Amino acid sequence: MFSKETYIRRRNELKKLVNSGIIILFGNNEAPYNYPANCYAPMRQDSSFLYYFGQHRDGLVGVIDIDNDEEWLFGDDIDVEDIVWMGFTPTVSDLAAEVGITKTAPMKSLSSLLSPLSSETIHFLPPYRFDTKIQIMDLLGIHPSKQKESASLTLIQAVVKMRSTKEPQEIEAIERACEVGYQMHTTAQRLIRPGVTERFIGGQVDGIARSLAQGTSFATIFTQHGEIMHGCPSDAKLEEGRLALCDAGCELDDYCSDHTRTMPVSGKFTQRQEEIYRIVEECHDYVLDVAKPGVRYMDVHFAVCRLMTERLKELGLMKGDTDEAVKAGAHAMFLPHGLGHMMGMDVHDMEGLGQIYVGFDEETRPNLEQFGTNCLRMGRKLQEGFVVTDEPGIYFIPALIDEWRAKGHCKEFLNYEKLETYKDFGGIRIEDDLLITKDGCRFLGESRIPYHTNDIQ
């Protein structure tokens, strides 16, 4: 938690941006794992609630009445039965005072506050949990199927504006998370060798996040099948000659880290693996040269795609005019996702508010009709204080190769005969967290997780 003044300042800024009406921000509740008393632990608070109200306890709702300049924290104090099992918990009034709020009330009073108001004056964010959707239906009479479209665009845009630009204390928190990320990834790198299971290494990585931080910022990806974007650890044993991809991060002090490294299981790349790895490495580092305030991240993405295409042409995997190949989307055979995404309190920061509002503006709407380009998460102009991921990759996906070849898709730019020989390759990704500075950008985290070829083999 930051200082009381931080949350007061943020709520005051939010009032100015939204201008009128009532803002209601729902905190999260405990969620059962497989029966009512076996809850997910620890409970993860809603990020926007945390940003403005700072408290982690379940069962809270924050209300900002802009017109009457009042702020409320709604929630029920726990009773002695809860204390027996869970220990002492501060009262709702105590929690409110910690973040500069003087008005509190039990949860049953919330409907009395909202019932006289028209729905047009109530601002809420798109809900993503079913219990919150039911609560909104009970309070406002809006069916869950209609709540996404009924959410306040004014509030969404205000929250995105504020949370996109990270304050110095937020950057410090992300830096601390990156230091734990360093421990996670270097542990994985030390453990990678033939015969060790994916599950074992993934579990060790998760254990560090739980030991040194609040836990992982997303489900850890550790796999020999790097061509699968979200490859969960399996019981498969690491095999000589394969590549192991680890995409993992932690959450510390409510802020995230997100890194990816790819290592040769045998400790040394084959010639073919090193050729592909060096292309990804060059693309990853190239971002440091081109990303800066005022530059669209979409343009950075396509600059990386052109560089990747040039290098793949040198290996004979691609051919033809580079600009035309990228325009046609031929590069998406190898890079079917975007260069990166916003990061902060959420690893895909604010994605639940609508990616179109978080990662784009009127000048940078993604092309939803083109494979690969439709997966861009971030395209808007960069600003000082933005934190984005830099994660180029090259993947050889057998099913995609087969489908495109059968259709003759982009055959003027792709060498399908040579692609056939790479079907057993897997995939490579290198990812770091990038802070946009006044004049350029830098990677976050004082300790650099090894990734240069000379450092990992």
C-alpha beads as a LAMMPS data file, in Angstrom:
LAMMPS data file: protein, C-alpha beads

457 atoms
456 bonds

1 atom types
1 bond types

-500.0 500.0 xlo xhi
-500.0 500.0 ylo yhi
-500.0 500.0 zlo zhi

Masses

1 110.0

Atoms # bond

1 1 1 0.000 0.000 0.000
2 1 1 1.170 3.504 -0.814
3 1 1 0.590 6.574 1.338
4 1 1 -2.893 7.828 2.204
5 1 1 -2.161 10.929 0.117
6 1 1 -1.591 8.775 -2.987
7 1 1 -5.135 7.396 -2.927
8 1 1 -6.687 10.766 -2.096
9 1 1 -4.857 12.345 -5.028
10 1 1 -5.865 9.560 -7.397
11 1 1 -9.537 9.751 -6.455
12 1 1 -9.525 13.536 -6.849
13 1 1 -7.998 13.201 -10.312
14 1 1 -10.583 10.574 -11.223
15 1 1 -13.391 12.924 -10.165
16 1 1 -12.064 15.621 -12.486
17 1 1 -11.822 13.237 -15.436
18 1 1 -15.281 11.686 -15.000
19 1 1 -16.789 15.076 -14.040
20 1 1 -20.229 14.058 -12.734
21 1 1 -22.290 11.200 -11.359
22 1 1 -21.368 8.340 -9.038
23 1 1 -18.398 6.029 -9.558
24 1 1 -18.693 2.545 -8.111
25 1 1 -15.615 0.313 -7.972
26 1 1 -16.137 -3.273 -6.892
27 1 1 -13.533 -5.091 -4.872
28 1 1 -13.250 -8.848 -5.272
29 1 1 -14.620 -11.583 -3.032
30 1 1 -13.168 -14.902 -1.968
31 1 1 -13.789 -17.570 -4.630
32 1 1 -14.161 -21.274 -3.751
33 1 1 -11.726 -23.738 -5.275
34 1 1 -13.751 -26.956 -5.269
35 1 1 -16.133 -26.558 -2.310
36 1 1 -17.368 -23.491 -0.393
37 1 1 -14.861 -23.476 2.484
38 1 1 -11.846 -24.244 0.285
39 1 1 -11.191 -20.800 -1.108
40 1 1 -8.589 -19.608 -3.555
41 1 1 -5.724 -18.258 -1.496
42 1 1 -4.551 -15.655 -1.344
43 1 1 -7.508 -13.619 -2.545
44 1 1 -6.518 -11.300 -5.431
45 1 1 -8.062 -7.856 -5.205
46 1 1 -9.387 -6.047 -8.266
47 1 1 -6.603 -3.849 -9.645
48 1 1 -8.656 -0.702 -10.232
49 1 1 -10.146 -0.963 -6.744
50 1 1 -6.592 -1.287 -5.404
51 1 1 -5.422 1.683 -7.458
52 1 1 -8.000 4.048 -5.932
53 1 1 -8.837 2.438 -2.579
54 1 1 -5.663 0.524 -1.704
55 1 1 -7.215 -2.217 0.445
56 1 1 -6.834 -5.958 -0.116
57 1 1 -9.672 -7.253 2.039
58 1 1 -12.473 -9.119 0.309
59 1 1 -16.076 -7.919 0.293
60 1 1 -15.521 -4.195 -0.232
61 1 1 -17.010 -1.674 -2.644
62 1 1 -15.725 1.863 -3.112
63 1 1 -18.092 4.663 -4.113
64 1 1 -17.163 8.169 -5.253
65 1 1 -20.065 10.634 -5.377
66 1 1 -18.655 13.359 -7.614
67 1 1 -21.593 15.763 -7.448
68 1 1 -21.731 15.767 -3.627
69 1 1 -17.958 15.355 -3.206
70 1 1 -18.358 12.294 -0.970
71 1 1 -16.394 9.055 -0.840
72 1 1 -17.610 5.853 0.749
73 1 1 -16.232 2.431 1.577
74 1 1 -18.953 -0.203 1.833
75 1 1 -18.359 -3.530 3.543
76 1 1 -19.275 -5.653 6.546
77 1 1 -17.104 -6.046 9.629
78 1 1 -16.180 -9.629 10.419
79 1 1 -17.596 -11.369 13.490
80 1 1 -15.987 -13.477 16.179
81 1 1 -16.541 -16.710 14.240
82 1 1 -14.420 -15.352 11.392
83 1 1 -11.789 -14.128 13.848
84 1 1 -11.500 -17.642 15.312
85 1 1 -10.565 -19.032 11.897
86 1 1 -8.901 -16.099 10.176
87 1 1 -7.497 -13.915 12.961
88 1 1 -8.068 -10.241 13.610
89 1 1 -9.113 -8.028 10.714
90 1 1 -9.419 -4.221 10.970
91 1 1 -12.902 -2.730 10.813
92 1 1 -14.144 -1.225 7.577
93 1 1 -13.843 2.198 9.229
94 1 1 -10.181 1.545 10.037
95 1 1 -9.515 0.419 6.473
96 1 1 -11.247 3.505 5.112
97 1 1 -9.236 5.826 7.320
98 1 1 -5.984 4.330 6.032
99 1 1 -6.800 5.624 2.535
100 1 1 -8.368 8.942 3.508
101 1 1 -12.089 8.032 3.533
102 1 1 -14.394 9.074 6.370
103 1 1 -17.731 7.581 5.296
104 1 1 -18.425 3.859 5.663
105 1 1 -21.532 1.697 5.695
106 1 1 -22.491 -1.986 5.685
107 1 1 -22.928 -3.588 2.286
108 1 1 -26.728 -3.768 2.587
109 1 1 -26.812 0.050 2.582
110 1 1 -25.307 0.273 -0.899
111 1 1 -28.613 -0.407 -2.642
112 1 1 -30.261 2.426 -0.669
113 1 1 -27.633 4.849 -1.930
114 1 1 -27.946 3.753 -5.557
115 1 1 -31.676 3.010 -5.929
116 1 1 -32.848 6.643 -6.317
117 1 1 -30.327 7.289 -9.081
118 1 1 -30.740 6.847 -12.821
119 1 1 -28.442 4.333 -14.473
120 1 1 -26.956 7.097 -16.640
121 1 1 -25.416 8.749 -13.571
122 1 1 -23.734 5.576 -12.269
123 1 1 -20.294 4.735 -13.631
124 1 1 -18.917 1.195 -13.304
125 1 1 -16.193 -0.777 -15.069
126 1 1 -16.793 -3.960 -17.111
127 1 1 -17.040 -6.825 -14.593
128 1 1 -15.105 -10.046 -15.152
129 1 1 -16.191 -12.152 -12.162
130 1 1 -19.582 -13.816 -11.944
131 1 1 -20.209 -12.776 -8.345
132 1 1 -19.654 -9.140 -9.280
133 1 1 -22.014 -9.527 -12.235
134 1 1 -24.712 -10.840 -9.912
135 1 1 -24.077 -7.969 -7.495
136 1 1 -24.467 -5.426 -10.314
137 1 1 -27.685 -7.113 -11.422
138 1 1 -29.056 -6.930 -7.868
139 1 1 -28.024 -3.287 -7.433
140 1 1 -28.734 -1.834 -10.859
141 1 1 -31.050 -4.321 -12.522
142 1 1 -28.692 -4.852 -15.479
143 1 1 -28.518 -8.442 -16.713
144 1 1 -24.953 -9.883 -16.819
145 1 1 -25.189 -10.259 -20.608
146 1 1 -25.686 -6.477 -20.901
147 1 1 -23.166 -5.264 -18.335
148 1 1 -20.146 -5.011 -20.608
149 1 1 -21.961 -2.682 -22.990
150 1 1 -23.526 -0.789 -20.048
151 1 1 -20.149 -0.072 -18.434
152 1 1 -19.108 3.580 -18.426
153 1 1 -16.829 4.478 -21.329
154 1 1 -16.058 7.756 -19.559
155 1 1 -14.816 5.857 -16.513
156 1 1 -12.904 3.331 -18.631
157 1 1 -11.066 6.095 -20.460
158 1 1 -10.312 7.930 -17.215
159 1 1 -8.890 4.828 -15.542
160 1 1 -6.829 3.928 -18.616
161 1 1 -5.447 7.474 -18.778
162 1 1 -4.367 7.391 -15.156
163 1 1 -3.068 3.835 -14.889
164 1 1 -1.163 3.896 -18.200
165 1 1 1.430 6.392 -16.994
166 1 1 3.260 4.882 -14.048
167 1 1 4.234 7.017 -11.056
168 1 1 7.825 6.727 -9.740
169 1 1 6.634 4.595 -6.796
170 1 1 4.900 2.235 -9.224
171 1 1 8.052 1.920 -11.320
172 1 1 9.998 1.093 -8.167
173 1 1 7.474 -1.627 -7.356
174 1 1 7.809 -3.126 -10.862
175 1 1 11.603 -3.006 -10.496
176 1 1 11.308 -5.027 -7.269
177 1 1 9.079 -7.534 -9.036
178 1 1 11.653 -7.806 -11.823
179 1 1 14.332 -8.671 -9.252
180 1 1 12.221 -11.625 -8.114
181 1 1 11.696 -12.432 -11.797
182 1 1 15.480 -12.624 -12.086
183 1 1 15.570 -15.239 -9.308
184 1 1 12.779 -17.200 -10.989
185 1 1 14.410 -17.352 -14.392
186 1 1 17.984 -17.930 -13.305
187 1 1 16.726 -20.815 -11.155
188 1 1 15.048 -22.331 -14.215
189 1 1 18.224 -21.831 -16.251
190 1 1 20.301 -23.688 -13.649
191 1 1 17.855 -26.602 -13.555
192 1 1 17.465 -27.136 -17.319
193 1 1 19.106 -30.389 -18.361
194 1 1 18.040 -33.658 -19.998
195 1 1 15.821 -35.879 -17.853
196 1 1 14.290 -33.174 -15.639
197 1 1 10.543 -32.786 -16.086
198 1 1 8.861 -29.597 -17.235
199 1 1 6.588 -29.796 -14.200
200 1 1 9.488 -29.906 -11.762
201 1 1 11.140 -26.789 -13.151
202 1 1 7.827 -24.969 -13.466
203 1 1 7.090 -25.819 -9.823
204 1 1 10.464 -24.511 -8.680
205 1 1 9.848 -21.253 -10.557
206 1 1 6.408 -20.888 -8.953
207 1 1 7.852 -21.623 -5.527
208 1 1 10.233 -18.695 -5.763
209 1 1 7.370 -16.375 -6.676
210 1 1 5.403 -17.604 -3.674
211 1 1 8.442 -17.384 -1.381
212 1 1 9.736 -13.944 -2.353
213 1 1 6.571 -12.248 -3.628
214 1 1 2.786 -12.499 -3.558
215 1 1 2.922 -15.262 -6.137
216 1 1 3.048 -15.543 -9.912
217 1 1 1.591 -12.779 -12.054
218 1 1 0.164 -15.393 -14.465
219 1 1 0.283 -19.148 -14.902
220 1 1 3.906 -20.070 -15.576
221 1 1 4.729 -21.281 -19.073
222 1 1 7.536 -23.841 -19.176
223 1 1 7.723 -26.170 -22.128
224 1 1 9.851 -27.835 -24.774
225 1 1 7.075 -26.953 -27.193
226 1 1 7.839 -23.259 -27.443
227 1 1 5.709 -23.089 -30.580
228 1 1 2.675 -23.316 -28.250
229 1 1 2.150 -19.778 -26.986
230 1 1 0.734 -20.814 -23.616
231 1 1 2.414 -24.157 -23.054
232 1 1 1.790 -25.287 -19.463
233 1 1 4.387 -27.510 -17.753
234 1 1 3.725 -31.199 -18.355
235 1 1 5.249 -34.415 -17.011
236 1 1 7.441 -34.668 -20.119
237 1 1 11.164 -34.997 -19.474
238 1 1 13.497 -32.505 -21.115
239 1 1 15.233 -34.071 -24.089
240 1 1 18.715 -33.616 -25.476
241 1 1 18.724 -31.295 -28.485
242 1 1 15.439 -29.565 -27.637
243 1 1 14.771 -25.980 -26.565
244 1 1 13.096 -25.107 -23.254
245 1 1 11.030 -21.911 -23.099
246 1 1 10.208 -20.287 -19.759
247 1 1 7.712 -17.399 -19.631
248 1 1 7.123 -16.394 -16.021
249 1 1 6.702 -13.441 -13.722
250 1 1 5.768 -12.549 -10.190
251 1 1 3.493 -10.098 -8.452
252 1 1 5.062 -8.057 -5.650
253 1 1 3.490 -5.114 -3.831
254 1 1 0.598 -5.384 -6.315
255 1 1 2.803 -4.903 -9.412
256 1 1 3.988 -7.456 -11.941
257 1 1 7.024 -8.680 -13.801
258 1 1 6.961 -10.686 -17.038
259 1 1 10.027 -12.218 -18.692
260 1 1 10.713 -15.009 -21.165
261 1 1 13.917 -16.897 -21.827
262 1 1 14.664 -19.824 -24.143
263 1 1 17.526 -22.225 -23.406
264 1 1 19.071 -25.248 -25.115
265 1 1 18.354 -28.327 -22.998
266 1 1 21.779 -29.772 -23.765
267 1 1 23.531 -26.537 -22.769
268 1 1 24.571 -25.634 -26.309
269 1 1 22.583 -24.570 -29.365
270 1 1 22.733 -26.520 -32.568
271 1 1 23.748 -24.399 -35.548
272 1 1 20.134 -24.150 -36.715
273 1 1 18.890 -23.180 -33.240
274 1 1 21.560 -20.535 -32.851
275 1 1 20.735 -19.007 -36.242
276 1 1 17.100 -18.538 -35.240
277 1 1 17.969 -17.481 -31.696
278 1 1 20.280 -14.721 -32.892
279 1 1 17.471 -13.272 -35.022
280 1 1 15.140 -13.105 -32.012
281 1 1 17.944 -11.670 -29.900
282 1 1 18.617 -8.948 -32.473
283 1 1 14.920 -8.099 -32.770
284 1 1 14.575 -7.913 -28.987
285 1 1 17.519 -5.520 -28.639
286 1 1 16.483 -3.440 -31.661
287 1 1 13.475 -2.191 -29.699
288 1 1 15.839 -0.250 -27.433
289 1 1 16.884 1.804 -30.463
290 1 1 13.426 2.712 -31.764
291 1 1 10.982 2.856 -28.829
292 1 1 10.615 6.348 -27.348
293 1 1 7.914 8.906 -26.522
294 1 1 5.812 9.916 -29.529
295 1 1 6.539 6.729 -31.487
296 1 1 3.618 4.374 -32.047
297 1 1 4.269 0.925 -30.622
298 1 1 2.558 -0.454 -33.700
299 1 1 5.368 1.079 -35.759
300 1 1 7.946 -0.488 -33.429
301 1 1 6.218 -3.839 -33.917
302 1 1 6.359 -3.621 -37.711
303 1 1 9.952 -2.362 -37.656
304 1 1 10.821 -5.548 -35.763
305 1 1 8.788 -7.604 -38.263
306 1 1 10.750 -6.120 -41.175
307 1 1 14.061 -6.854 -39.460
308 1 1 12.931 -10.399 -38.736
309 1 1 11.845 -10.867 -42.352
310 1 1 15.226 -9.667 -43.645
311 1 1 17.071 -12.126 -41.427
312 1 1 14.760 -15.024 -42.299
313 1 1 15.326 -14.274 -45.975
314 1 1 19.056 -14.661 -45.348
315 1 1 18.329 -18.177 -44.041
316 1 1 16.142 -18.957 -47.044
317 1 1 12.931 -19.300 -45.022
318 1 1 11.397 -16.173 -46.532
319 1 1 11.778 -14.458 -49.893
320 1 1 10.558 -11.531 -51.969
321 1 1 10.174 -7.863 -51.105
322 1 1 10.370 -7.306 -47.347
323 1 1 7.816 -4.489 -47.156
324 1 1 5.330 -6.385 -49.296
325 1 1 5.844 -9.554 -47.245
326 1 1 5.095 -7.735 -43.992
327 1 1 2.149 -5.927 -45.545
328 1 1 0.711 -9.297 -46.612
329 1 1 1.256 -10.700 -43.111
330 1 1 3.709 -13.394 -44.208
331 1 1 5.868 -12.744 -41.138
332 1 1 2.973 -13.949 -38.946
333 1 1 3.903 -17.497 -39.938
334 1 1 6.764 -16.999 -37.472
335 1 1 5.431 -14.219 -35.184
336 1 1 1.653 -14.621 -34.793
337 1 1 1.384 -12.241 -31.820
338 1 1 2.166 -8.608 -31.126
339 1 1 5.503 -7.276 -29.932
340 1 1 4.164 -6.580 -26.455
341 1 1 1.475 -5.297 -24.132
342 1 1 1.004 -2.787 -21.332
343 1 1 2.138 -4.022 -17.923
344 1 1 1.636 -2.802 -14.368
345 1 1 -0.794 -3.976 -11.694
346 1 1 -2.024 -6.577 -14.178
347 1 1 0.472 -8.477 -16.271
348 1 1 -1.671 -7.539 -19.291
349 1 1 -2.418 -4.218 -17.721
350 1 1 -6.103 -3.198 -17.740
351 1 1 -6.943 -5.742 -20.435
352 1 1 -10.293 -6.362 -18.773
353 1 1 -11.305 -2.757 -19.487
354 1 1 -11.105 -3.433 -23.225
355 1 1 -7.869 -3.813 -25.174
356 1 1 -9.081 -1.333 -27.781
357 1 1 -9.050 1.396 -25.116
358 1 1 -5.829 0.322 -23.409
359 1 1 -3.557 -0.375 -26.358
360 1 1 -4.952 1.735 -29.177
361 1 1 -6.348 5.109 -30.183
362 1 1 -8.149 6.416 -33.261
363 1 1 -4.902 6.346 -35.299
364 1 1 -3.890 2.816 -34.379
365 1 1 -6.924 0.555 -34.561
366 1 1 -5.670 -3.023 -35.136
367 1 1 -6.422 -4.839 -38.364
368 1 1 -8.715 -7.548 -37.085
369 1 1 -8.917 -9.207 -40.509
370 1 1 -5.241 -10.188 -40.784
371 1 1 -3.785 -13.146 -38.916
372 1 1 -1.091 -11.973 -36.520
373 1 1 -1.994 -8.306 -36.763
374 1 1 -5.325 -9.136 -35.152
375 1 1 -3.382 -10.196 -32.040
376 1 1 -1.659 -6.864 -31.449
377 1 1 -2.287 -5.728 -27.884
378 1 1 -0.425 -2.430 -28.010
379 1 1 -0.184 0.048 -30.881
380 1 1 -0.705 3.559 -29.494
381 1 1 1.855 6.340 -29.177
382 1 1 4.299 5.750 -26.380
383 1 1 4.501 8.216 -23.502
384 1 1 7.046 8.721 -20.759
385 1 1 6.100 6.446 -17.869
386 1 1 4.517 3.697 -19.960
387 1 1 5.651 0.154 -19.152
388 1 1 5.347 -2.293 -22.047
389 1 1 6.751 -5.721 -22.765
390 1 1 9.264 -6.347 -25.545
391 1 1 8.776 -9.972 -26.586
392 1 1 9.592 -10.947 -30.163
393 1 1 9.627 -14.615 -31.009
394 1 1 10.007 -17.050 -33.869
395 1 1 7.845 -20.166 -33.827
396 1 1 7.480 -23.107 -36.184
397 1 1 3.899 -24.334 -35.754
398 1 1 3.334 -27.523 -37.800
399 1 1 -0.436 -27.093 -38.118
400 1 1 -0.026 -23.506 -39.328
401 1 1 2.637 -24.510 -41.839
402 1 1 0.344 -27.244 -43.189
403 1 1 -2.693 -24.974 -43.423
404 1 1 -0.936 -22.096 -45.144
405 1 1 0.873 -24.422 -47.530
406 1 1 -2.357 -26.177 -48.518
407 1 1 -3.962 -22.809 -49.261
408 1 1 -0.859 -21.402 -50.963
409 1 1 -1.072 -18.461 -48.561
410 1 1 1.812 -15.988 -48.991
411 1 1 3.645 -18.541 -51.154
412 1 1 5.490 -15.716 -52.891
413 1 1 7.103 -14.824 -49.553
414 1 1 7.526 -18.190 -47.817
415 1 1 9.789 -21.112 -48.688
416 1 1 7.505 -23.991 -47.760
417 1 1 10.000 -26.677 -48.759
418 1 1 12.483 -25.412 -46.186
419 1 1 9.766 -24.762 -43.608
420 1 1 8.919 -28.477 -43.721
421 1 1 12.358 -29.252 -42.283
422 1 1 11.698 -26.985 -39.258
423 1 1 8.479 -28.631 -38.063
424 1 1 10.328 -30.239 -35.135
425 1 1 12.073 -27.008 -34.125
426 1 1 9.702 -25.603 -31.489
427 1 1 9.880 -21.895 -30.741
428 1 1 12.007 -19.133 -29.270
429 1 1 10.897 -16.013 -27.401
430 1 1 12.887 -13.417 -25.458
431 1 1 10.920 -10.984 -23.312
432 1 1 11.716 -8.106 -20.988
433 1 1 9.795 -5.246 -19.400
434 1 1 10.441 -1.860 -20.974
435 1 1 10.046 1.575 -19.354
436 1 1 9.531 4.504 -21.701
437 1 1 11.751 7.325 -20.466
438 1 1 11.954 11.019 -21.348
439 1 1 14.265 10.441 -24.320
440 1 1 13.997 6.730 -25.065
441 1 1 13.517 3.555 -23.075
442 1 1 15.253 1.085 -20.786
443 1 1 14.694 -2.402 -19.457
444 1 1 13.377 -2.661 -15.915
445 1 1 15.168 -4.681 -13.275
446 1 1 18.685 -3.993 -12.037
447 1 1 19.717 -7.629 -12.530
448 1 1 19.629 -8.740 -16.147
449 1 1 18.449 -12.279 -16.725
450 1 1 21.034 -13.782 -19.117
451 1 1 19.862 -14.091 -22.697
452 1 1 22.770 -13.255 -25.020
453 1 1 24.047 -16.376 -26.759
454 1 1 27.487 -16.115 -25.147
455 1 1 25.915 -15.975 -21.680
456 1 1 23.635 -19.006 -21.886
457 1 1 25.734 -21.665 -23.600

Bonds

1 1 1 2
2 1 2 3
3 1 3 4
4 1 4 5
5 1 5 6
6 1 6 7
7 1 7 8
8 1 8 9
9 1 9 10
10 1 10 11
11 1 11 12
12 1 12 13
13 1 13 14
14 1 14 15
15 1 15 16
16 1 16 17
17 1 17 18
18 1 18 19
19 1 19 20
20 1 20 21
21 1 21 22
22 1 22 23
23 1 23 24
24 1 24 25
25 1 25 26
26 1 26 27
27 1 27 28
28 1 28 29
29 1 29 30
30 1 30 31
31 1 31 32
32 1 32 33
33 1 33 34
34 1 34 35
35 1 35 36
36 1 36 37
37 1 37 38
38 1 38 39
39 1 39 40
40 1 40 41
41 1 41 42
42 1 42 43
43 1 43 44
44 1 44 45
45 1 45 46
46 1 46 47
47 1 47 48
48 1 48 49
49 1 49 50
50 1 50 51
51 1 51 52
52 1 52 53
53 1 53 54
54 1 54 55
55 1 55 56
56 1 56 57
57 1 57 58
58 1 58 59
59 1 59 60
60 1 60 61
61 1 61 62
62 1 62 63
63 1 63 64
64 1 64 65
65 1 65 66
66 1 66 67
67 1 67 68
68 1 68 69
69 1 69 70
70 1 70 71
71 1 71 72
72 1 72 73
73 1 73 74
74 1 74 75
75 1 75 76
76 1 76 77
77 1 77 78
78 1 78 79
79 1 79 80
80 1 80 81
81 1 81 82
82 1 82 83
83 1 83 84
84 1 84 85
85 1 85 86
86 1 86 87
87 1 87 88
88 1 88 89
89 1 89 90
90 1 90 91
91 1 91 92
92 1 92 93
93 1 93 94
94 1 94 95
95 1 95 96
96 1 96 97
97 1 97 98
98 1 98 99
99 1 99 100
100 1 100 101
101 1 101 102
102 1 102 103
103 1 103 104
104 1 104 105
105 1 105 106
106 1 106 107
107 1 107 108
108 1 108 109
109 1 109 110
110 1 110 111
111 1 111 112
112 1 112 113
113 1 113 114
114 1 114 115
115 1 115 116
116 1 116 117
117 1 117 118
118 1 118 119
119 1 119 120
120 1 120 121
121 1 121 122
122 1 122 123
123 1 123 124
124 1 124 125
125 1 125 126
126 1 126 127
127 1 127 128
128 1 128 129
129 1 129 130
130 1 130 131
131 1 131 132
132 1 132 133
133 1 133 134
134 1 134 135
135 1 135 136
136 1 136 137
137 1 137 138
138 1 138 139
139 1 139 140
140 1 140 141
141 1 141 142
142 1 142 143
143 1 143 144
144 1 144 145
145 1 145 146
146 1 146 147
147 1 147 148
148 1 148 149
149 1 149 150
150 1 150 151
151 1 151 152
152 1 152 153
153 1 153 154
154 1 154 155
155 1 155 156
156 1 156 157
157 1 157 158
158 1 158 159
159 1 159 160
160 1 160 161
161 1 161 162
162 1 162 163
163 1 163 164
164 1 164 165
165 1 165 166
166 1 166 167
167 1 167 168
168 1 168 169
169 1 169 170
170 1 170 171
171 1 171 172
172 1 172 173
173 1 173 174
174 1 174 175
175 1 175 176
176 1 176 177
177 1 177 178
178 1 178 179
179 1 179 180
180 1 180 181
181 1 181 182
182 1 182 183
183 1 183 184
184 1 184 185
185 1 185 186
186 1 186 187
187 1 187 188
188 1 188 189
189 1 189 190
190 1 190 191
191 1 191 192
192 1 192 193
193 1 193 194
194 1 194 195
195 1 195 196
196 1 196 197
197 1 197 198
198 1 198 199
199 1 199 200
200 1 200 201
201 1 201 202
202 1 202 203
203 1 203 204
204 1 204 205
205 1 205 206
206 1 206 207
207 1 207 208
208 1 208 209
209 1 209 210
210 1 210 211
211 1 211 212
212 1 212 213
213 1 213 214
214 1 214 215
215 1 215 216
216 1 216 217
217 1 217 218
218 1 218 219
219 1 219 220
220 1 220 221
221 1 221 222
222 1 222 223
223 1 223 224
224 1 224 225
225 1 225 226
226 1 226 227
227 1 227 228
228 1 228 229
229 1 229 230
230 1 230 231
231 1 231 232
232 1 232 233
233 1 233 234
234 1 234 235
235 1 235 236
236 1 236 237
237 1 237 238
238 1 238 239
239 1 239 240
240 1 240 241
241 1 241 242
242 1 242 243
243 1 243 244
244 1 244 245
245 1 245 246
246 1 246 247
247 1 247 248
248 1 248 249
249 1 249 250
250 1 250 251
251 1 251 252
252 1 252 253
253 1 253 254
254 1 254 255
255 1 255 256
256 1 256 257
257 1 257 258
258 1 258 259
259 1 259 260
260 1 260 261
261 1 261 262
262 1 262 263
263 1 263 264
264 1 264 265
265 1 265 266
266 1 266 267
267 1 267 268
268 1 268 269
269 1 269 270
270 1 270 271
271 1 271 272
272 1 272 273
273 1 273 274
274 1 274 275
275 1 275 276
276 1 276 277
277 1 277 278
278 1 278 279
279 1 279 280
280 1 280 281
281 1 281 282
282 1 282 283
283 1 283 284
284 1 284 285
285 1 285 286
286 1 286 287
287 1 287 288
288 1 288 289
289 1 289 290
290 1 290 291
291 1 291 292
292 1 292 293
293 1 293 294
294 1 294 295
295 1 295 296
296 1 296 297
297 1 297 298
298 1 298 299
299 1 299 300
300 1 300 301
301 1 301 302
302 1 302 303
303 1 303 304
304 1 304 305
305 1 305 306
306 1 306 307
307 1 307 308
308 1 308 309
309 1 309 310
310 1 310 311
311 1 311 312
312 1 312 313
313 1 313 314
314 1 314 315
315 1 315 316
316 1 316 317
317 1 317 318
318 1 318 319
319 1 319 320
320 1 320 321
321 1 321 322
322 1 322 323
323 1 323 324
324 1 324 325
325 1 325 326
326 1 326 327
327 1 327 328
328 1 328 329
329 1 329 330
330 1 330 331
331 1 331 332
332 1 332 333
333 1 333 334
334 1 334 335
335 1 335 336
336 1 336 337
337 1 337 338
338 1 338 339
339 1 339 340
340 1 340 341
341 1 341 342
342 1 342 343
343 1 343 344
344 1 344 345
345 1 345 346
346 1 346 347
347 1 347 348
348 1 348 349
349 1 349 350
350 1 350 351
351 1 351 352
352 1 352 353
353 1 353 354
354 1 354 355
355 1 355 356
356 1 356 357
357 1 357 358
358 1 358 359
359 1 359 360
360 1 360 361
361 1 361 362
362 1 362 363
363 1 363 364
364 1 364 365
365 1 365 366
366 1 366 367
367 1 367 368
368 1 368 369
369 1 369 370
370 1 370 371
371 1 371 372
372 1 372 373
373 1 373 374
374 1 374 375
375 1 375 376
376 1 376 377
377 1 377 378
378 1 378 379
379 1 379 380
380 1 380 381
381 1 381 382
382 1 382 383
383 1 383 384
384 1 384 385
385 1 385 386
386 1 386 387
387 1 387 388
388 1 388 389
389 1 389 390
390 1 390 391
391 1 391 392
392 1 392 393
393 1 393 394
394 1 394 395
395 1 395 396
396 1 396 397
397 1 397 398
398 1 398 399
399 1 399 400
400 1 400 401
401 1 401 402
402 1 402 403
403 1 403 404
404 1 404 405
405 1 405 406
406 1 406 407
407 1 407 408
408 1 408 409
409 1 409 410
410 1 410 411
411 1 411 412
412 1 412 413
413 1 413 414
414 1 414 415
415 1 415 416
416 1 416 417
417 1 417 418
418 1 418 419
419 1 419 420
420 1 420 421
421 1 421 422
422 1 422 423
423 1 423 424
424 1 424 425
425 1 425 426
426 1 426 427
427 1 427 428
428 1 428 429
429 1 429 430
430 1 430 431
431 1 431 432
432 1 432 433
433 1 433 434
434 1 434 435
435 1 435 436
436 1 436 437
437 1 437 438
438 1 438 439
439 1 439 440
440 1 440 441
441 1 441 442
442 1 442 443
443 1 443 444
444 1 444 445
445 1 445 446
446 1 446 447
447 1 447 448
448 1 448 449
449 1 449 450
450 1 450 451
451 1 451 452
452 1 452 453
453 1 453 454
454 1 454 455
455 1 455 456
456 1 456 457
